[in-house]
């Protein structure tokens, strides 16, 4: 399958085909699917953040892989080890907010402090972050994501004190920024 999209709109035209290919490949060979997704992102780096629609299409294709049932036990490892995927899904793409929340819960409960901090930094710098977004809109704010992650049962998350401190700092920073703009 062709990795490079000639124009930014090519992903929009071929999203269903690419998603179906990723789905089938993940079912048969998750390692090959990871390579395909990594290559797709690397070959189209300049198109990932062009606009909401294009970026959202890349994000949906990537999430088709990440959230596939074959990757249930591999999700955290993929995000930890694959910098291309990690930086794209959290830092460059217009990823659906509830997909982000699901992945953040899984990763943060591993209590990898460095990875938690890196993901939060990527989200802070994501071009599609909108701190003015309402919870019911299709857009997201970092405060909303963290608040939703912290709504998970405490025994499920089992966060270390360091992880909890990092997440609460994000919420505190958000409140300070809101007060400054009033």
Secondary structure, 3 states (H helix, E strand, C coil): CCCCCCCCCHHHHHHHHHHHHHHHHHHHCHHHHHHHHHHHHHHCHHHCCCCHHHHHHHHHHHHHHHCCHHHCCCHHHHHHHCHHHHHHHHHCCCCCHHHHHHHHHHHHCCCCHHHHHHHHHHHHCCCCECCCCCCCCCCECHHHHHHHHHCCCHHHHCCCHHHHHHHHHHHHHHHHHHHHHC
